Structure formats: C-alpha cells, structure tokens
Amino acid sequence: MKEKPRTKVEFWTDFKYYKNVTKLTTELGVGVKIRVRRILAGKFHRYSGWRFKDYFIHIEHTLKDIIWGNIKGFFGFIGGFLMSFFRLLPKANRPNIIFLKGGFVCLPVGLAARFFKIPYIIHESDAVAGLANRILMKKARKVAFGVPLSEETLKEHPNFVWTGIPVGPEFKAVPASRVPNLKKAFSFSPDKPLVVITGGSQGSENLNETTRIILPELLKFTSVALVAGRKHYENMIDLKKYENWDNASLESDFRMWEFNTTMNELMGAANVIVSRAGATTIAEMAGLKKAVLLVPFEPLPGGHQVKNAERLAEAGAVSMLKDSEMMKNPGKLLEEIRHLIKSPDLCTEMANRLHEEARADAARRLAEIIIEEA
C-alpha cells in the first residue's frame, strides 16, 4: 500500500472466515481500504495414508467427513466458481492481478481467473503443494513458496520463487536476557525451564490428552503452559486443578489458556515449544529463534505436516515425534521434552538452524512480486 497507495484491493474469503477478516476494511493508509467479500468454496476431504479397509474401520469419519463432506464440498466448489465467474464477467470488474492463498478456497476463483485470462499468483506455504495449488500452478504467473527450493527446481520451473512465509513483525528473535522477564509476565518462575504446548487456535485433541497423561511427571522438572484451543478447552477444564493461585500470584508451575492473544510473547518465554507442524506456525517459531519439538498429524491431506517436519528434522532444525507414535506411547513425548530440557546446547543449535528458515522480508517480497506482475 505504501508503494501503490491508489491500489484498489478486494479480499475474497470463505463464508466461515468472513467475520474474522472484516477488520481488514479499516484504513491501512491514506484513503486506502480493503473490501471484504464472501465466496463459496468446497473442500475435498480425504485422509493421507488410509488403506481401503480403513474407510470401513473408521466408518463414522467415512460417512460424515468423506462422503457427506465431499457432497457439500462439490456443491460449494460449483457455487464458488459461478460466483467468481459472474463477478469477473464484466470487464470493468476484472483486476490486474489475483493473489491466491488458502488452498481449496482459491480453486474456484483461480479457475475463473484462468477462463478470463486474468493473471494470478499463488503462495504455497508447505513443503508439499496442496491439491488446489497443484491444479492451479501450471498457469500461474508466479508460484511463491514458503520453504527453500533447490537450484534444480528453480531451473526446471522458472515461475517458482522462494519468498518465505509472511508473519507478524512481533515474531522476531527473543534475546536470552529478555526470557526471564517474559516468564515473569506470565507468572512463571524465571529460574525454571518452561515448555509451551500448543495445537493452534483450535487446539489439538491428541496433544491435549497426551499432556493430561504426562503432566504430573512434566511438572517435576519444568513449568508447563498449555494452549488447549477453542475447540477442546472445555474438555480440558479439569486440568485447572494444577493451576493454583494465591492473591493473583501463581503458586504452581502450570497455566492453561483457551487461546492466548500474545502467542509471540508466550512462545518467546519458552525454552522448548511443542507444536503441530503447520507451515505458518513453524515460520513464527523460526522468527522467534526457539527450540521446537514438532508433532505432525499424519492423516492430513498429502501428509504435508509430516513432510514439513521431516525436512526440518533432517536439517537438524527441530526434533520430531509423529502423532501416531505419541498416541501409542504417551511417554515418548515426556522423554523427548525431558531430553531437550536437559540439552541446552542442542536447543541452541536447533533454534539457530530453524531461525535460518525465517525470512523477515517475506511480506515485502510477495508485495513486490504482485506489483511487478500487475
């Protein structure tokens, strides 16, 4: 917006997230506003690694998520394509460029753009491209990736570029001298190691339940901050018994939140972060320069979380424990955390290597590409 203040911008979003992004209509510069519009979309549901018999073993998920979910998804996709088609049909309404970010929501818009020969740019955060992006990337002007690309890949695909993943400016390296003060701000002891466990804003049932099992042992050697997530918080409310307060002073080494609005500060206070392996979350932790234990969830489409985690684990930038291994033996999560807490040099080395993945200029680079192509 600073480079092109007269630019008109529209943000098309799924109905589900419309309320969350309407704040973007606030002014970003002199006379510049973003118009937010709803668009229908449909997700193709499937589970990575499922064999034929698994669809009968997990019949409840098969009926609810896969069969019924894909019926709804099909009509959502058709509706989204028609909405996009008729919005873009008048030449006066056609943009100079379309930026696609968000997987299945982008597919109907991208296909309509392709029909009208409107140039578009894609951003793919994960180590493996999702189905929607795989369909759209052949005709994209540029495909920006959140992860580094090999020279061979860049030569083979001249429209590919590594930009990194844009994150908020608050996700930057935390000096060691600031960590004790951050711990105190959340009422933890500044002299005791802190483990932050998070499954994202919605939470992770498996991470939560495993934490429930190992928490008594964890508290013997570390403080624990659990972000249980909006979806699962009520099921974890019994863990509040470990959270003891006396006159607004935390007398225990445990705190739990439904969601924390200052995740950069909470994760910045951590000695070790335990997290799912979503690309944006990884980028935020890389910016903070933290030691991370990733617990990827294998059934997600394309196994993208596993591939995100494996790539970084092979580079020595994170530790990794697959969700299925954790669920078979919750004690493995306990031992992985214990090992990291007792290995500060290893944590420092991992944090440094992970921080190399962070690109502070990701947002600017993407903006420059959009302007160039427009």
C-alpha positions as CSV (number, residue, x, y, z in Angstrom):
1,M,0.0,0.0,0.0
2,K,2.9,2.3,0.7
3,E,4.3,1.6,-2.8
4,K,1.0,2.0,-4.6
5,P,-1.4,4.0,-2.4
6,R,-4.1,4.3,-5.1
7,T,-4.4,0.5,-5.4
8,K,-7.9,-1.0,-5.0
9,V,-7.9,-4.2,-3.1
10,E,-10.6,-6.8,-2.6
11,F,-10.3,-9.8,-0.2
12,W,-12.5,-12.7,-1.1
13,T,-12.9,-15.2,1.7
14,D,-14.9,-18.3,2.6
15,F,-18.2,-17.6,4.5
16,K,-16.7,-19.4,7.5
17,Y,-13.9,-16.8,8.0
18,Y,-15.8,-13.7,6.8
19,K,-16.2,-12.2,10.3
20,N,-12.5,-12.8,11.1
21,V,-11.3,-10.7,8.2
22,T,-13.8,-7.9,8.1
23,K,-11.3,-5.9,10.2
24,L,-9.3,-5.6,7.1
25,T,-11.8,-2.9,5.9
26,T,-10.1,-0.5,8.4
27,E,-7.9,2.1,6.7
28,L,-4.3,0.9,6.0
29,G,-3.1,4.2,4.6
30,V,-4.3,7.5,3.3
31,G,-7.7,6.8,1.8
32,V,-6.9,3.1,1.3
33,K,-9.4,0.4,2.3
34,I,-9.8,-3.3,1.7
35,R,-13.3,-4.5,0.6
36,V,-14.0,-8.0,2.0
37,R,-16.4,-10.2,0.1
38,R,-17.8,-13.7,0.7
39,I,-17.1,-16.6,-1.7
40,L,-18.4,-20.1,-1.6
41,A,-15.9,-22.9,-1.6
42,G,-15.8,-26.6,-1.2
43,K,-13.1,-28.8,0.3
44,F,-12.2,-32.3,-1.0
45,H,-11.9,-34.5,2.1
46,R,-9.5,-37.4,2.3
47,Y,-7.0,-38.8,4.7
48,S,-3.4,-39.4,3.9
49,G,-2.1,-42.9,4.3
50,W,-5.5,-44.6,4.7
51,R,-5.8,-48.0,3.1
52,F,-9.1,-49.3,1.6
53,K,-10.1,-51.1,4.8
54,D,-9.5,-48.0,6.9
55,Y,-12.6,-46.4,5.4
56,F,-14.7,-49.2,6.9
57,I,-12.8,-49.3,10.2
58,H,-13.4,-45.6,10.7
59,I,-16.9,-45.7,9.2
60,E,-18.1,-42.7,11.2
61,H,-15.5,-40.4,9.6
62,T,-16.1,-42.0,6.2
63,L,-19.8,-41.2,6.3
64,K,-19.6,-37.8,8.0
65,D,-16.3,-36.3,6.7
66,I,-15.6,-38.0,3.4
67,I,-18.9,-38.9,1.8
68,W,-21.2,-36.1,3.2
69,G,-18.3,-33.7,3.4
70,N,-17.4,-34.2,-0.3
71,I,-21.0,-33.9,-1.4
72,K,-21.1,-30.5,0.3
73,G,-17.7,-29.7,-1.0
74,F,-18.7,-30.4,-4.6
75,F,-21.7,-28.0,-4.5
76,G,-19.6,-25.5,-2.6
77,F,-17.0,-25.6,-5.3
78,I,-19.6,-25.2,-8.1
79,G,-21.2,-22.3,-6.3
80,G,-17.8,-20.6,-5.8
81,F,-16.9,-21.0,-9.4
82,L,-20.2,-19.5,-10.5
83,M,-19.9,-16.6,-8.1
84,S,-16.4,-15.9,-9.3
85,F,-17.4,-16.2,-12.9
86,F,-20.2,-13.7,-12.7
87,R,-18.2,-11.3,-10.6
88,L,-15.4,-11.3,-13.1
89,L,-17.6,-11.4,-16.2
90,P,-17.9,-7.6,-16.6
91,K,-14.5,-6.3,-18.0
92,A,-14.7,-3.3,-15.7
93,N,-14.6,-5.7,-12.6
94,R,-11.6,-7.6,-13.7
95,P,-8.5,-7.0,-11.6
96,N,-4.9,-6.5,-12.9
97,I,-3.7,-9.4,-10.7
98,I,-5.2,-12.1,-8.4
99,F,-3.2,-13.3,-5.4
100,L,-4.3,-16.8,-4.3
101,K,-3.5,-18.0,-0.8
102,G,-5.6,-20.5,1.2
103,G,-5.9,-23.8,-0.7
104,F,-9.4,-25.0,-1.6
105,V,-10.9,-21.5,-1.2
106,C,-8.7,-20.4,-4.1
107,L,-9.6,-23.1,-6.6
108,P,-12.9,-21.8,-7.9
109,V,-11.5,-18.3,-8.1
110,G,-8.3,-19.4,-9.8
111,L,-10.2,-21.4,-12.4
112,A,-12.5,-18.5,-13.2
113,A,-9.4,-16.2,-13.5
114,R,-7.9,-18.8,-15.9
115,F,-11.0,-18.7,-18.0
116,F,-10.9,-14.9,-18.3
117,K,-7.1,-14.9,-18.8
118,I,-6.6,-12.8,-15.6
119,P,-3.0,-13.3,-14.3
120,Y,-2.7,-14.8,-10.9
121,I,0.0,-15.6,-8.3
122,I,0.0,-18.5,-5.8
123,H,1.6,-18.7,-2.4
124,E,2.3,-22.3,-1.1
125,S,3.4,-22.4,2.5
126,D,4.0,-26.2,2.9
127,A,6.9,-28.4,1.8
128,V,4.4,-30.2,-0.5
129,A,1.8,-28.4,-2.5
130,G,-1.9,-28.9,-1.8
131,L,-4.3,-30.3,-4.4
132,A,-5.8,-26.9,-5.3
133,N,-2.3,-25.4,-5.8
134,R,-1.2,-28.3,-7.9
135,I,-4.1,-27.8,-10.2
136,L,-3.5,-24.0,-10.5
137,M,0.2,-23.6,-10.5
138,K,0.8,-24.6,-14.2
139,K,-0.9,-21.5,-15.4
140,A,0.3,-19.2,-12.6
141,R,2.5,-16.2,-13.4
142,K,4.4,-16.9,-10.2
143,V,4.3,-19.7,-7.6
144,A,5.8,-18.4,-4.3
145,F,6.9,-21.0,-1.8
146,G,7.3,-20.7,1.9
147,V,10.2,-23.2,2.0
148,P,13.6,-23.0,0.2
149,L,13.8,-24.5,-3.2
150,S,16.7,-26.3,-4.8
151,E,18.6,-24.8,-7.7
152,E,17.4,-27.7,-9.9
153,T,13.8,-27.0,-9.1
154,L,14.2,-23.3,-9.8
155,K,15.8,-24.1,-13.2
156,E,13.1,-26.6,-14.1
157,H,10.3,-24.2,-13.1
158,P,11.2,-20.5,-13.9
159,N,7.9,-19.3,-12.4
160,F,8.8,-20.7,-9.0
161,V,10.3,-18.4,-6.3
162,W,11.1,-18.7,-2.6
163,T,9.7,-15.8,-0.7
164,G,9.3,-17.4,2.8
165,I,6.0,-17.1,4.8
166,P,4.8,-13.6,5.9
167,V,4.4,-13.4,9.7
168,G,3.7,-10.5,12.0
169,P,6.7,-8.3,12.9
170,E,6.3,-9.3,16.5
171,F,7.7,-12.8,15.7
172,K,11.4,-11.9,15.9
173,A,14.3,-13.4,17.7
174,V,14.0,-13.1,21.5
175,P,17.2,-12.1,23.3
176,A,18.1,-14.6,26.1
177,S,18.2,-11.6,28.6
178,R,14.5,-11.0,27.9
179,V,13.3,-14.5,28.5
180,P,13.2,-14.4,32.4
181,N,11.0,-11.2,32.2
182,L,8.7,-12.8,29.7
183,K,8.3,-15.8,32.1
184,K,7.5,-13.5,35.0
185,A,4.9,-11.7,32.8
186,F,3.0,-14.9,32.6
187,S,3.6,-15.6,36.3
188,F,6.1,-18.4,35.8
189,S,9.3,-18.7,37.7
190,P,12.1,-17.0,35.8
191,D,14.6,-19.6,37.1
192,K,12.8,-22.7,35.9
193,P,12.6,-24.0,32.3
194,L,9.3,-23.5,30.5
195,V,7.6,-25.8,28.0
196,V,4.8,-24.3,25.8
197,I,2.5,-26.8,24.3
198,T,0.1,-25.7,21.6
199,G,-2.1,-27.2,18.9
200,G,-3.0,-23.8,17.4
201,S,-6.1,-21.6,17.8
202,Q,-8.5,-24.6,17.6
203,G,-6.2,-26.9,19.6
204,S,-5.2,-30.5,19.2
205,E,-7.2,-33.2,21.0
206,N,-4.3,-35.7,20.8
207,L,-1.7,-33.2,22.2
208,N,-4.1,-32.1,24.9
209,E,-4.9,-35.7,26.0
210,T,-1.3,-36.7,26.0
211,T,-0.4,-33.7,28.1
212,R,-3.1,-34.7,30.5
213,I,-1.4,-38.1,30.9
214,I,2.2,-36.9,31.3
215,L,1.6,-33.6,33.1
216,P,2.4,-34.8,36.7
217,E,5.8,-36.0,35.5
218,L,6.4,-32.9,33.4
219,L,5.9,-30.7,36.4
220,K,8.7,-32.4,38.3
221,F,11.3,-30.7,36.0
222,T,9.7,-27.9,34.1
223,S,6.9,-25.3,34.1
224,V,4.2,-26.0,31.5
225,A,2.0,-23.6,29.5
226,L,-0.8,-25.4,27.6
227,V,-2.8,-23.6,24.9
228,A,-5.7,-26.1,24.7
229,G,-7.6,-24.3,21.8
230,R,-11.1,-23.0,21.4
231,K,-12.4,-26.4,20.2
232,H,-11.1,-28.5,23.0
233,Y,-10.7,-26.2,26.0
234,E,-13.9,-27.2,27.8
235,N,-12.8,-30.9,27.7
236,M,-9.6,-30.0,29.4
237,I,-11.0,-27.8,32.1
238,D,-10.2,-30.4,34.8
239,L,-6.5,-29.6,34.4
240,K,-7.2,-26.2,36.1
241,K,-6.7,-28.2,39.3
242,Y,-2.9,-27.9,38.6
243,E,-3.2,-24.1,38.3
244,N,-3.0,-22.7,41.8
245,W,-3.3,-19.0,42.5
246,D,-2.8,-17.1,45.7
247,N,-3.7,-13.3,45.7
248,A,-3.1,-13.1,41.9
249,S,0.2,-14.9,42.3
250,L,0.7,-18.2,40.5
251,E,1.7,-20.8,43.2
252,S,2.2,-23.7,40.7
253,D,4.1,-24.3,37.5
254,F,1.2,-24.8,35.2
255,R,-1.2,-22.5,33.3
256,M,-3.7,-23.3,30.6
257,W,-5.4,-21.0,28.1
258,E,-8.2,-21.5,25.6
259,F,-6.2,-19.2,23.3
260,N,-3.6,-16.6,24.0
261,T,-3.7,-13.3,22.1
262,T,0.1,-12.7,22.8
263,M,1.4,-16.0,21.4
264,N,4.6,-14.3,20.3
265,E,5.4,-13.4,24.0
266,L,4.3,-16.7,25.4
267,M,6.3,-18.7,22.9
268,G,9.1,-16.2,23.4
269,A,9.2,-17.1,27.0
270,A,9.6,-20.8,26.3
271,N,12.8,-22.9,26.5
272,V,11.0,-25.6,24.3
273,I,7.9,-25.3,22.2
274,V,5.8,-28.4,21.4
275,S,3.6,-27.8,18.4
276,R,1.8,-29.2,15.4
277,A,3.7,-28.7,12.1
278,G,1.7,-26.2,10.1
279,A,3.8,-24.1,7.9
280,T,2.8,-20.7,9.3
281,T,3.3,-21.8,12.9
282,I,6.7,-23.1,12.0
283,A,7.6,-19.7,10.4
284,E,6.5,-17.9,13.6
285,M,8.7,-20.1,15.8
286,A,11.6,-19.8,13.3
287,G,11.3,-16.0,13.6
288,L,11.4,-16.3,17.4
289,K,14.5,-18.4,17.3
290,K,13.2,-21.2,19.6
291,A,13.9,-24.9,20.1
292,V,10.9,-26.8,18.8
293,L,9.5,-30.3,19.0
294,L,7.1,-30.9,16.2
295,V,4.3,-33.4,16.4
296,P,2.9,-33.7,12.9
297,F,-0.6,-35.1,12.3
298,E,-0.2,-37.7,9.6
299,P,-3.8,-38.1,8.3
300,L,-3.9,-34.6,6.8
301,P,-4.1,-34.4,3.0
302,G,-0.8,-35.0,1.3
303,G,0.8,-35.6,4.7
304,H,2.0,-32.0,4.5
305,Q,2.7,-31.7,8.2
306,V,4.9,-34.8,8.2
307,K,6.8,-33.5,5.2
308,N,7.2,-30.1,6.8
309,A,8.6,-31.7,10.0
310,E,10.8,-34.3,8.3
311,R,12.5,-31.7,6.1
312,L,13.5,-29.6,9.2
313,A,14.4,-32.6,11.3
314,E,16.8,-33.9,8.6
315,A,18.4,-30.4,8.7
316,G,18.8,-30.6,12.5
317,A,16.5,-27.6,12.9
318,V,13.8,-29.3,15.0
319,S,13.0,-32.5,16.9
320,M,10.1,-34.6,15.6
321,L,7.7,-37.1,17.1
322,K,4.9,-38.3,14.9
323,D,1.4,-38.1,16.3
324,S,0.8,-41.9,15.9
325,E,3.9,-42.7,17.8
326,M,2.9,-40.3,20.6
327,M,-0.6,-41.8,20.9
328,K,0.8,-45.4,21.0
329,N,3.2,-44.4,23.8
330,P,2.5,-41.0,25.5
331,G,5.7,-41.5,27.5
332,K,7.7,-40.7,24.3
333,L,6.5,-37.1,24.4
334,L,7.6,-36.9,28.0
335,E,11.1,-38.3,27.2
336,E,11.5,-36.1,24.1
337,I,10.7,-33.0,26.2
338,R,13.0,-34.2,29.1
339,H,15.9,-34.7,26.6
340,L,15.5,-31.2,25.2
341,I,15.3,-29.5,28.6
342,K,18.4,-31.3,29.7
343,S,20.3,-30.4,26.4
344,P,20.5,-26.6,26.3
345,D,23.4,-26.7,23.7
346,L,21.3,-28.9,21.4
347,C,18.3,-26.5,21.8
348,T,20.5,-23.5,20.9
349,E,21.8,-25.3,17.8
350,M,18.3,-26.2,16.7
351,A,17.0,-22.7,17.3
352,N,19.8,-21.2,15.3
353,R,19.2,-23.6,12.3
354,L,15.4,-23.1,12.5
355,H,15.9,-19.3,12.5
356,E,17.8,-19.6,9.2
357,E,14.4,-20.6,7.7
358,A,12.9,-17.3,8.7
359,R,12.6,-14.5,6.1
360,A,11.8,-11.2,7.7
361,D,11.2,-9.7,4.2
362,A,8.7,-12.3,3.1
363,A,5.7,-9.9,3.1
364,R,7.7,-7.2,1.2
365,R,9.0,-9.8,-1.4
366,L,5.4,-11.0,-2.1
367,A,4.2,-7.5,-2.4
368,E,7.0,-6.7,-4.9
369,I,6.1,-9.8,-7.0
370,I,2.4,-8.8,-7.0
371,I,3.2,-5.3,-8.1
372,E,5.7,-6.5,-10.8
373,E,3.2,-9.0,-12.3
374,A,0.3,-6.5,-12.1
